[in-house]
Amino acid sequence: MSYRCEVCGKALQRGHRISHAHNVSKRMWQPNLQRVRAVIDGRSMHVRVCTRCLKKGLVDKKVRRTAAPAETPTA
């Protein structure tokens, strides 16, 4: 599985770390990907999505159903 957003395609970026003395070494920037359960084509699936796409609302998150709380008798 590649380190890429499945909505916008954002992926790793590579560059150089440059010190004050101008020593150059390689480095990578990784997108902030989250594994989210989303509704795609009417089915719920796990997808890896960057946080920017989540904030924009480009992903329809699947809402998990929980059991209804037990009713307490009122006096």
Biopython code that builds the backbone (N, CA, C, O; Angstrom):
import numpy as np
from Bio.PDB.StructureBuilder import StructureBuilder

atoms = [
    (1, "MET", "N", (0.851, -1.170, 0.000)),
    (1, "MET", "CA", (0.000, 0.000, 0.000)),
    (1, "MET", "C", (0.900, 1.239, 0.000)),
    (1, "MET", "O", (1.760, 1.390, 0.868)),
    (2, "SER", "N", (0.696, 2.110, -0.968)),
    (2, "SER", "CA", (1.536, 3.286, -1.070)),
    (2, "SER", "C", (1.099, 4.349, -0.062)),
    (2, "SER", "O", (-0.048, 4.368, 0.384)),
    (3, "TYR", "N", (2.022, 5.216, 0.280)),
    (3, "TYR", "CA", (1.755, 6.283, 1.232)),
    (3, "TYR", "C", (1.206, 7.466, 0.454)),
    (3, "TYR", "O", (1.916, 8.438, 0.196)),
    (4, "ARG", "N", (-0.107, 7.370, 0.071)),
    (4, "ARG", "CA", (-0.721, 8.371, -0.778)),
    (4, "ARG", "C", (-2.184, 8.531, -0.390)),
    (4, "ARG", "O", (-2.858, 7.552, -0.068)),
    (5, "CYS", "N", (-2.674, 9.767, -0.420)),
    (5, "CYS", "CA", (-4.084, 10.038, -0.145)),
    (5, "CYS", "C", (-4.910, 9.489, -1.301)),
    (5, "CYS", "O", (-4.593, 9.735, -2.465)),
    (6, "GLU", "N", (-5.975, 8.742, -0.982)),
    (6, "GLU", "CA", (-6.786, 8.123, -2.024)),
    (6, "GLU", "C", (-7.790, 9.090, -2.630)),
    (6, "GLU", "O", (-8.469, 8.738, -3.595)),
    (7, "VAL", "N", (-7.905, 10.312, -2.084)),
    (7, "VAL", "CA", (-8.838, 11.299, -2.635)),
    (7, "VAL", "C", (-8.106, 12.299, -3.514)),
    (7, "VAL", "O", (-8.453, 12.464, -4.683)),
    (8, "CYS", "N", (-7.095, 12.970, -2.965)),
    (8, "CYS", "CA", (-6.414, 14.025, -3.713)),
    (8, "CYS", "C", (-5.089, 13.577, -4.322)),
    (8, "CYS", "O", (-4.548, 14.262, -5.190)),
    (9, "GLY", "N", (-4.559, 12.438, -3.880)),
    (9, "GLY", "CA", (-3.313, 11.931, -4.459)),
    (9, "GLY", "C", (-2.056, 12.493, -3.832)),
    (9, "GLY", "O", (-0.960, 12.288, -4.355)),
    (10, "LYS", "N", (-2.192, 13.202, -2.719)),
    (10, "LYS", "CA", (-1.015, 13.764, -2.059)),
    (10, "LYS", "C", (-0.106, 12.619, -1.604)),
    (10, "LYS", "O", (-0.583, 11.634, -1.040)),
    (11, "ALA", "N", (1.206, 12.747, -1.848)),
    (11, "ALA", "CA", (2.140, 11.661, -1.549)),
    (11, "ALA", "C", (3.404, 12.218, -0.901)),
    (11, "ALA", "O", (3.479, 13.400, -0.566)),
    (12, "LEU", "N", (4.391, 11.345, -0.732)),
    (12, "LEU", "CA", (5.668, 11.752, -0.155)),
    (12, "LEU", "C", (6.329, 12.828, -1.003)),
    (12, "LEU", "O", (6.216, 12.830, -2.229)),
    (13, "GLN", "N", (7.022, 13.743, -0.330)),
    (13, "GLN", "CA", (7.854, 14.714, -1.031)),
    (13, "GLN", "C", (9.268, 14.541, -0.523)),
    (13, "GLN", "O", (9.489, 14.319, 0.667)),
    (14, "ARG", "N", (10.213, 14.642, -1.418)),
    (14, "ARG", "CA", (11.605, 14.465, -1.033)),
    (14, "ARG", "C", (12.353, 15.767, -1.248)),
    (14, "ARG", "O", (12.036, 16.547, -2.146)),
    (15, "GLY", "N", (13.352, 15.984, -0.406)),
    (15, "GLY", "CA", (14.154, 17.189, -0.510)),
    (15, "GLY", "C", (15.431, 17.024, 0.273)),
    (15, "GLY", "O", (15.884, 15.906, 0.518)),
    (16, "HIS", "N", (16.012, 18.147, 0.669)),
    (16, "HIS", "CA", (17.265, 18.126, 1.408)),
    (16, "HIS", "C", (17.109, 18.832, 2.738)),
    (16, "HIS", "O", (16.412, 19.841, 2.840)),
    (17, "ARG", "N", (17.756, 18.299, 3.750)),
    (17, "ARG", "CA", (17.885, 18.968, 5.036)),
    (17, "ARG", "C", (19.202, 19.737, 4.958)),
    (17, "ARG", "O", (20.255, 19.143, 4.728)),
    (18, "ILE", "N", (19.148, 21.036, 5.147)),
    (18, "ILE", "CA", (20.344, 21.864, 5.003)),
    (18, "ILE", "C", (20.658, 22.501, 6.346)),
    (18, "ILE", "O", (19.844, 23.246, 6.893)),
    (19, "SER", "N", (21.833, 22.210, 6.871)),
    (19, "SER", "CA", (22.233, 22.754, 8.161)),
    (19, "SER", "C", (22.755, 24.181, 7.989)),
    (19, "SER", "O", (22.877, 24.683, 6.871)),
    (20, "HIS", "N", (23.056, 24.817, 9.111)),
    (20, "HIS", "CA", (23.592, 26.176, 9.064)),
    (20, "HIS", "C", (24.937, 26.210, 8.346)),
    (20, "HIS", "O", (25.276, 27.200, 7.697)),
    (21, "ALA", "N", (25.700, 25.130, 8.464)),
    (21, "ALA", "CA", (26.995, 25.037, 7.783)),
    (21, "ALA", "C", (26.840, 24.549, 6.343)),
    (21, "ALA", "O", (27.826, 24.260, 5.665)),
    (22, "HIS", "N", (25.608, 24.461, 5.892)),
    (22, "HIS", "CA", (25.233, 24.035, 4.544)),
    (22, "HIS", "C", (25.630, 22.586, 4.267)),
    (22, "HIS", "O", (25.967, 22.236, 3.136)),
    (23, "ASN", "N", (25.591, 21.742, 5.304)),
    (23, "ASN", "CA", (25.704, 20.304, 5.094)),
    (23, "ASN", "C", (24.354, 19.824, 4.579)),
    (23, "ASN", "O", (23.313, 20.149, 5.151)),
    (24, "VAL", "N", (24.373, 19.053, 3.503)),
    (24, "VAL", "CA", (23.142, 18.635, 2.855)),
    (24, "VAL", "C", (22.942, 17.134, 3.045)),
    (24, "VAL", "O", (23.830, 16.335, 2.747)),
    (25, "SER", "N", (21.757, 16.762, 3.551)),
    (25, "SER", "CA", (21.395, 15.351, 3.644)),
    (25, "SER", "C", (19.951, 15.200, 3.174)),
    (25, "SER", "O", (19.175, 16.155, 3.204)),
    (26, "LYS", "N", (19.604, 13.998, 2.741)),
    (26, "LYS", "CA", (18.273, 13.773, 2.182)),
    (26, "LYS", "C", (17.237, 13.627, 3.290)),
    (26, "LYS", "O", (17.545, 13.148, 4.382)),
    (27, "ARG", "N", (16.007, 14.045, 3.000)),
    (27, "ARG", "CA", (14.898, 13.894, 3.943)),
    (27, "ARG", "C", (13.593, 13.752, 3.181)),
    (27, "ARG", "O", (13.543, 13.972, 1.971)),
    (28, "MET", "N", (12.521, 13.377, 3.906)),
    (28, "MET", "CA", (11.208, 13.205, 3.298)),
    (28, "MET", "C", (10.160, 13.931, 4.134)),
    (28, "MET", "O", (10.269, 14.015, 5.357)),
    (29, "TRP", "N", (9.142, 14.453, 3.451)),
    (29, "TRP", "CA", (7.965, 14.998, 4.119)),
    (29, "TRP", "C", (6.828, 14.045, 3.836)),
    (29, "TRP", "O", (6.576, 13.707, 2.679)),
    (30, "GLN", "N", (6.133, 13.603, 4.876)),
    (30, "GLN", "CA", (5.028, 12.671, 4.705)),
    (30, "GLN", "C", (3.707, 13.383, 4.960)),
    (30, "GLN", "O", (3.610, 14.172, 5.901)),
    (31, "PRO", "N", (2.681, 13.123, 4.140)),
    (31, "PRO", "CA", (1.365, 13.710, 4.396)),
    (31, "PRO", "C", (0.750, 13.076, 5.640)),
    (31, "PRO", "O", (1.071, 11.939, 5.987)),
    (32, "ASN", "N", (-0.129, 13.806, 6.301)),
    (32, "ASN", "CA", (-0.789, 13.316, 7.506)),
    (32, "ASN", "C", (-1.996, 12.480, 7.080)),
    (32, "ASN", "O", (-3.102, 12.997, 6.923)),
    (33, "LEU", "N", (-1.762, 11.178, 6.896)),
    (33, "LEU", "CA", (-2.815, 10.273, 6.442)),
    (33, "LEU", "C", (-3.491, 9.605, 7.617)),
    (33, "LEU", "O", (-2.842, 9.227, 8.593)),
    (34, "GLN", "N", (-4.813, 9.462, 7.514)),
    (34, "GLN", "CA", (-5.609, 8.783, 8.522)),
    (34, "GLN", "C", (-6.371, 7.659, 7.839)),
    (34, "GLN", "O", (-6.852, 7.813, 6.717)),
    (35, "ARG", "N", (-6.475, 6.533, 8.523)),
    (35, "ARG", "CA", (-7.257, 5.411, 7.999)),
    (35, "ARG", "C", (-8.693, 5.615, 8.465)),
    (35, "ARG", "O", (-8.973, 5.590, 9.663)),
    (36, "VAL", "N", (-9.610, 5.818, 7.504)),
    (36, "VAL", "CA", (-10.985, 6.207, 7.805)),
    (36, "VAL", "C", (-11.930, 5.212, 7.154)),
    (36, "VAL", "O", (-11.688, 4.736, 6.045)),
    (37, "ARG", "N", (-13.007, 4.906, 7.862)),
    (37, "ARG", "CA", (-14.069, 4.080, 7.285)),
    (37, "ARG", "C", (-15.022, 5.029, 6.583)),
    (37, "ARG", "O", (-15.663, 5.856, 7.232)),
    (38, "ALA", "N", (-15.125, 4.919, 5.252)),
    (38, "ALA", "CA", (-15.916, 5.868, 4.468)),
    (38, "ALA", "C", (-16.883, 5.115, 3.569)),
    (38, "ALA", "O", (-16.709, 3.928, 3.296)),
    (39, "VAL", "N", (-17.902, 5.828, 3.115)),
    (39, "VAL", "CA", (-18.880, 5.270, 2.198)),
    (39, "VAL", "C", (-18.451, 5.617, 0.776)),
    (39, "VAL", "O", (-18.388, 6.787, 0.399)),
    (40, "ILE", "N", (-18.154, 4.570, -0.012)),
    (40, "ILE", "CA", (-17.727, 4.762, -1.396)),
    (40, "ILE", "C", (-18.582, 3.851, -2.274)),
    (40, "ILE", "O", (-18.597, 2.635, -2.081)),
    (41, "ASP", "N", (-19.289, 4.434, -3.230)),
    (41, "ASP", "CA", (-20.186, 3.698, -4.128)),
    (41, "ASP", "C", (-21.225, 2.882, -3.357)),
    (41, "ASP", "O", (-21.579, 1.776, -3.764)),
    (42, "GLY", "N", (-21.709, 3.430, -2.246)),
    (42, "GLY", "CA", (-22.736, 2.768, -1.462)),
    (42, "GLY", "C", (-22.223, 1.688, -0.523)),
    (42, "GLY", "O", (-23.015, 1.069, 0.187)),
    (43, "ARG", "N", (-20.921, 1.447, -0.501)),
    (43, "ARG", "CA", (-20.342, 0.442, 0.385)),
    (43, "ARG", "C", (-19.375, 1.124, 1.338)),
    (43, "ARG", "O", (-18.753, 2.129, 0.993)),
    (44, "SER", "N", (-19.254, 0.572, 2.538)),
    (44, "SER", "CA", (-18.306, 1.146, 3.489)),
    (44, "SER", "C", (-16.959, 0.453, 3.319)),
    (44, "SER", "O", (-16.877, -0.774, 3.273)),
    (45, "MET", "N", (-15.916, 1.256, 3.227)),
    (45, "MET", "CA", (-14.567, 0.739, 3.011)),
    (45, "MET", "C", (-13.593, 1.529, 3.865)),
    (45, "MET", "O", (-13.884, 2.656, 4.268)),
    (46, "HIS", "N", (-12.430, 0.938, 4.144)),
    (46, "HIS", "CA", (-11.351, 1.653, 4.807)),
    (46, "HIS", "C", (-10.496, 2.313, 3.729)),
    (46, "HIS", "O", (-10.064, 1.657, 2.781)),
    (47, "VAL", "N", (-10.258, 3.607, 3.880)),
    (47, "VAL", "CA", (-9.414, 4.342, 2.932)),
    (47, "VAL", "C", (-8.413, 5.166, 3.714)),
    (47, "VAL", "O", (-8.649, 5.527, 4.867)),
    (48, "ARG", "N", (-7.285, 5.460, 3.071)),
    (48, "ARG", "CA", (-6.276, 6.323, 3.680)),
    (48, "ARG", "C", (-6.435, 7.713, 3.075)),
    (48, "ARG", "O", (-6.252, 7.900, 1.872)),
    (49, "VAL", "N", (-6.779, 8.689, 3.920)),
    (49, "VAL", "CA", (-7.113, 10.027, 3.455)),
    (49, "VAL", "C", (-6.294, 11.033, 4.249)),
    (49, "VAL", "O", (-6.086, 10.855, 5.449)),
    (50, "CYS", "N", (-5.825, 12.097, 3.582)),
    (50, "CYS", "CA", (-5.084, 13.139, 4.294)),
    (50, "CYS", "C", (-6.067, 13.995, 5.094)),
    (50, "CYS", "O", (-7.256, 14.042, 4.781)),
    (51, "THR", "N", (-5.566, 14.661, 6.114)),
    (51, "THR", "CA", (-6.427, 15.434, 6.999)),
    (51, "THR", "C", (-7.027, 16.644, 6.298)),
    (51, "THR", "O", (-8.090, 17.112, 6.707)),
    (52, "ARG", "N", (-6.398, 17.159, 5.277)),
    (52, "ARG", "CA", (-6.983, 18.280, 4.545)),
    (52, "ARG", "C", (-8.269, 17.871, 3.836)),
    (52, "ARG", "O", (-9.231, 18.637, 3.800)),
    (53, "CYS", "N", (-8.287, 16.657, 3.268)),
    (53, "CYS", "CA", (-9.499, 16.172, 2.608)),
    (53, "CYS", "C", (-10.597, 15.911, 3.631)),
    (53, "CYS", "O", (-11.774, 16.121, 3.338)),
    (54, "LEU", "N", (-10.230, 15.455, 4.829)),
    (54, "LEU", "CA", (-11.221, 15.245, 5.880)),
    (54, "LEU", "C", (-11.820, 16.569, 6.324)),
    (54, "LEU", "O", (-13.032, 16.670, 6.516)),
    (55, "LYS", "N", (-10.977, 17.586, 6.488)),
    (55, "LYS", "CA", (-11.466, 18.894, 6.924)),
    (55, "LYS", "C", (-12.361, 19.536, 5.868)),
    (55, "LYS", "O", (-13.339, 20.199, 6.211)),
    (56, "LYS", "N", (-12.037, 19.346, 4.583)),
    (56, "LYS", "CA", (-12.835, 19.928, 3.505)),
    (56, "LYS", "C", (-14.175, 19.235, 3.347)),
    (56, "LYS", "O", (-15.092, 19.781, 2.732)),
    (57, "GLY", "N", (-14.294, 18.024, 3.903)),
    (57, "GLY", "CA", (-15.541, 17.284, 3.777)),
    (57, "GLY", "C", (-15.637, 16.518, 2.475)),
    (57, "GLY", "O", (-16.741, 16.243, 2.006)),
    (58, "LEU", "N", (-14.504, 16.165, 1.877)),
    (58, "LEU", "CA", (-14.505, 15.430, 0.622)),
    (58, "LEU", "C", (-14.797, 13.946, 0.820)),
    (58, "LEU", "O", (-14.984, 13.212, -0.150)),
    (59, "VAL", "N", (-14.836, 13.499, 2.091)),
    (59, "VAL", "CA", (-15.052, 12.089, 2.396)),
    (59, "VAL", "C", (-16.326, 11.960, 3.219)),
    (59, "VAL", "O", (-16.505, 12.670, 4.209)),
    (60, "ASP", "N", (-17.212, 11.051, 2.807)),
    (60, "ASP", "CA", (-18.414, 10.760, 3.589)),
    (60, "ASP", "C", (-18.066, 9.664, 4.579)),
    (60, "ASP", "O", (-17.963, 8.496, 4.206)),
    (61, "LYS", "N", (-17.883, 10.035, 5.844)),
    (61, "LYS", "CA", (-17.514, 9.060, 6.859)),
    (61, "LYS", "C", (-18.724, 8.210, 7.224)),
    (61, "LYS", "O", (-19.847, 8.707, 7.315)),
    (62, "LYS", "N", (-18.477, 6.942, 7.429)),
    (62, "LYS", "CA", (-19.545, 6.029, 7.838)),
    (62, "LYS", "C", (-19.761, 6.184, 9.327)),
    (62, "LYS", "O", (-18.805, 6.168, 10.103)),
    (63, "VAL", "N", (-21.016, 6.335, 9.731)),
    (63, "VAL", "CA", (-21.353, 6.503, 11.141)),
    (63, "VAL", "C", (-21.647, 5.130, 11.711)),
    (63, "VAL", "O", (-22.485, 4.399, 11.184)),
    (64, "ARG", "N", (-20.967, 4.783, 12.777)),
    (64, "ARG", "CA", (-21.197, 3.500, 13.421)),
    (64, "ARG", "C", (-22.411, 3.594, 14.319)),
    (64, "ARG", "O", (-22.579, 4.563, 15.060)),
    (65, "ARG", "N", (-23.244, 2.595, 14.249)),
    (65, "ARG", "CA", (-24.428, 2.544, 15.106)),
    (65, "ARG", "C", (-24.035, 1.938, 16.434)),
    (65, "ARG", "O", (-23.341, 0.922, 16.480)),
    (66, "THR", "N", (-24.476, 2.557, 17.515)),
    (66, "THR", "CA", (-24.244, 2.009, 18.846)),
    (66, "THR", "C", (-25.581, 1.618, 19.451)),
    (66, "THR", "O", (-26.634, 2.101, 19.033)),
    (67, "ALA", "N", (-25.525, 0.752, 20.426)),
    (67, "ALA", "CA", (-26.755, 0.313, 21.078)),
    (67, "ALA", "C", (-27.369, 1.487, 21.836)),
    (67, "ALA", "O", (-26.657, 2.323, 22.392)),
    (68, "ALA", "N", (-28.678, 1.534, 21.849)),
    (68, "ALA", "CA", (-29.376, 2.604, 22.556)),
    (68, "ALA", "C", (-29.154, 2.428, 24.059)),
    (68, "ALA", "O", (-29.144, 1.298, 24.547)),
    (69, "PRO", "N", (-28.978, 3.521, 24.798)),
    (69, "PRO", "CA", (-28.774, 3.395, 26.234)),
    (69, "PRO", "C", (-30.016, 2.825, 26.905)),
    (69, "PRO", "O", (-31.142, 3.100, 26.489)),
    (70, "ALA", "N", (-29.800, 2.034, 27.940)),
    (70, "ALA", "CA", (-30.923, 1.432, 28.651)),
    (70, "ALA", "C", (-31.737, 2.513, 29.343)),
    (70, "ALA", "O", (-31.195, 3.440, 29.945)),
    (71, "GLU", "N", (-33.045, 2.368, 29.240)),
    (71, "GLU", "CA", (-33.921, 3.379, 29.849)),
    (71, "GLU", "C", (-33.992, 3.126, 31.369)),
    (71, "GLU", "O", (-34.113, 1.991, 31.829)),
    (72, "THR", "N", (-33.912, 4.212, 32.109)),
    (72, "THR", "CA", (-34.004, 4.105, 33.564)),
    (72, "THR", "C", (-35.420, 4.463, 33.997)),
    (72, "THR", "O", (-36.004, 5.405, 33.463)),
    (73, "PRO", "N", (-35.976, 3.741, 34.942)),
    (73, "PRO", "CA", (-37.335, 4.069, 35.382)),
    (73, "PRO", "C", (-37.335, 5.408, 36.115)),
    (73, "PRO", "O", (-36.441, 5.706, 36.907)),
    (74, "THR", "N", (-38.353, 6.199, 35.830)),
    (74, "THR", "CA", (-38.466, 7.498, 36.502)),
    (74, "THR", "C", (-39.416, 7.358, 37.679)),
    (74, "THR", "O", (-40.445, 6.685, 37.609)),
    (75, "ALA", "N", (-39.033, 8.016, 38.757)),
    (75, "ALA", "CA", (-39.868, 7.894, 39.968)),
    (75, "ALA", "C", (-40.759, 9.086, 40.147)),
    (75, "ALA", "O", (-41.523, 9.147, 41.111)),
]
sb = StructureBuilder()
sb.init_structure("model")
sb.init_model(0)
sb.init_chain("A")
sb.init_seg("    ")
for serial, (resi, resn, name, xyz) in enumerate(atoms, 1):
    if name == "N":
        sb.init_residue(resn, " ", resi, " ")
    sb.init_atom(name, np.array(xyz, "f"), 0.0, 1.0, " ", f" {name:<3s}", serial, name[0])
structure = sb.get_structure()
